[in-house]
Every structure is written in C-alpha cells, then in structure tokens.
Amino acid sequence: MRDINTTFKGYEVKGLLVTAYVQVTTGSPAVLLAGETGYFHDLVEVSFANNSTAVLTNVTLKDDGTTVRVVDVPVDDTVQIVEPLPFPQGATGGAWTVDIDDITGTSVDVSALFIRRKP
C-alpha cells in the first residue's frame, strides 16, 4: 500500500489515494488491500494482467466477501476497469480480495487505485 499526493478529477486528495498490488497464482483468494478500521477504501480503478498461456475466466474482485466484478482476461493481455465515480466500499475495515479459478500454471497481476475516506 502506498499513499499518493496529487489532484484527482479536480479534487485535492493529498494522502487519500492508495495503491494496491497482488499476484494471484492459485484458486485461493488473495488480499488486494487489507481493511483499515475507521476508513472506507473506495475503488477508482483496477487492472488485471494475465501473464499465462491460458485465458483466465472468472477473475473475481470482492469487497469484504461481496462480489464487485467478475472479468475474463485474455492470454498475455490486460483488462482495466476505470470507474466514472469511485465505487464505494461497503463497510469500513473490510478487505478487497481477488480470486481466480484453480488452473495450474496461471497467474494474474492485479493493481488498483483507491480513495481512503472517513465514514
């Protein structure tokens, strides 16, 4: 997790932007961004990069266990989702996770940008 100081869509958000990264290689969920008590982490954008020789189907992004997006990522390609407005996190302290089907020899790199905000 890394804080960024910048201006976002005309709003000053010093210290409120948070980046996250995880590589998922098995059929077990991986934490993209751990929850933080007292803050929401609203999703601004997320990208999924497939470095495998197989199409990744059912790559699932979850907010504290609730499915937010399910995407398919073509072989040696990237899928990027940019929200027109930040996608609000459902609960403070909840973790964002990513899960893929258990396919031998596959992996997906997931990176995301969040806005940290108080309730």
VOGU-3710 file (C-alpha; in Angstrom, 3 decimals, decimal comma):
1> mrdinttfkg> 0,000/0,000/0,000  1,386/3,406/-0,965  -0,056/6,885/-0,431  -0,027/9,320/-3,328  -0,242/13,107/-3,079  -1,953/14,517/-6,148  -5,068/16,125/-7,585  -7,805/13,762/-8,768  -10,545/14,904/-11,167  -10,332/18,450/-9,838
11> yevkgllvta> -10,278/17,453/-6,161  -7,270/17,760/-3,911  -6,723/14,378/-2,310  -3,336/14,635/-0,627  -2,630/11,461/1,267  -6,015/9,982/0,390  -5,086/7,959/-2,700  -3,875/4,430/-2,008  -2,393/1,971/-4,486  -2,505/-1,785/-4,079
21> yvqvttgspa> -0,977/-4,775/-5,881  -1,220/-8,548/-5,606  -0,301/-11,504/-7,797  -2,785/-14,365/-7,622  -1,436/-17,789/-8,604  -3,828/-20,334/-7,113  -7,527/-20,846/-6,599  -7,316/-19,266/-3,135  -8,391/-15,650/-2,576  -5,580/-13,130/-2,138
31> vllagetgyf> -5,863/-9,823/-0,291  -5,506/-6,867/-2,647  -5,976/-4,248/0,081  -6,404/-5,022/3,773  -9,128/-3,210/5,655  -8,371/-0,205/7,804  -10,516/0,467/10,854  -12,355/3,764/10,596  -11,907/4,198/6,820  -13,583/3,194/3,599
41> hdlvevsfan> -11,397/2,411/0,575  -13,456/3,301/-2,492  -12,288/1,770/-5,782  -11,249/4,199/-8,524  -9,595/1,829/-10,989  -8,318/-1,733/-11,201  -6,325/-3,659/-13,788  -5,847/-7,389/-14,290  -2,781/-8,567/-16,260  -2,645/-12,184/-17,464
51> nstavltnvt> 0,919/-13,472/-17,813  -0,200/-17,043/-18,525  -0,696/-19,116/-21,640  -4,352/-19,729/-20,775  -7,370/-17,435/-20,738  -8,288/-16,536/-17,166  -12,027/-16,774/-16,680  -13,940/-15,804/-13,576  -11,334/-13,495/-12,067  -13,360/-12,212/-9,135
61> lkddgttvrv> -12,871/-8,915/-7,292  -14,578/-8,837/-3,897  -15,259/-6,174/-1,303  -15,284/-7,846/2,124  -16,645/-11,061/0,603  -19,183/-9,430/-1,722  -18,511/-9,845/-5,447  -17,989/-6,491/-7,167  -16,748/-7,568/-10,613  -16,044/-10,812/-12,460
71> vdvpvddtvq> -13,819/-10,481/-15,516  -12,177/-12,696/-18,109  -8,599/-11,819/-19,033  -7,298/-12,960/-22,442  -3,906/-14,638/-22,853  -0,999/-12,208/-22,431  -3,353/-9,243/-22,099  -4,635/-6,707/-19,576  -8,169/-5,694/-18,629  -8,565/-2,301/-16,985
81> iveplpfpqg> -11,695/-1,010/-15,261  -11,921/2,718/-14,552  -14,977/3,838/-12,644  -16,510/7,221/-13,641  -17,045/7,779/-9,910  -15,310/5,807/-7,170  -17,062/2,510/-6,384  -17,967/2,811/-2,682  -16,708/0,198/-0,255  -19,498/-1,479/1,688
91> atggawtvdi> -18,006/-1,347/5,199  -15,072/0,213/6,995  -12,298/-2,207/7,852  -13,249/-4,622/5,078  -10,630/-6,149/2,793  -10,603/-6,108/-1,003  -9,702/-9,563/-2,360  -9,134/-11,229/-5,721  -9,779/-14,862/-6,595  -9,172/-16,950/-9,726
101> dditgtsvdv> -10,101/-20,469/-10,768  -7,529/-23,093/-9,745  -5,736/-23,608/-13,069  -2,172/-24,960/-12,987  0,454/-22,552/-14,276  -1,721/-19,448/-14,310  -1,300/-16,126/-12,597  -2,818/-12,669/-12,720  -1,241/-9,410/-11,568  -3,830/-7,083/-10,077
111> salfirrkp> -3,205/-3,419/-9,338  -5,722/-0,897/-8,097  -6,208/2,689/-7,014  -8,447/3,561/-4,071  -9,556/6,704/-2,276  -9,384/6,477/1,517  -12,244/8,295/3,231  -13,826/8,570/6,664  -17,444/7,470/7,135
//
